[in-house]
């Protein structure tokens, strides 16, 4: 039986310690995925299709789809436009 490890230990083993290039790439992709999930849920809450959100925010449906699937590196200005114009909500950014 394998030793049980913490999630952080698992990430260290698979992607390297925090600060290494491989770990940083993983963290960036994980955050892109999380942002996509948050936006997908907000869009569904607003009862909007990807096409409707794209039209409202001046983007394309394929771009909204890539964001929601974590396959696009979204600019902060685009994130604000989607949240504030698309959903009529405010976004707060915290650096910790």
VENQUICOR-V711879 format. One record per pair of residues at least 6 apart in sequence whose ideal C-beta (glycine too) atoms are under 7 Angstrom apart, sorted by the first residue. I is the first residue (numbers start at 1). J is the second residue. If there is no record, write none. Layout:
i->[I:I]
j->[J:J]
This chain:
i->[15:15:15:16:16:17:29:32:32:33:35:36:36:36:36:39:39:39:40:42:43:46:50:50:50:51:53:53:53:54:54:54:54:56:56:57:57:57:57:63:66:67:79:80:83:83:84:84]
j->[22:23:26:22:23:23:70:70:73:70:74:67:68:69:70:67:68:82:68:87:53:87:61:64:65:61:64:82:86:60:61:63:64:85:86:81:82:85:86:72:72:74:91:91:89:91:90:91]
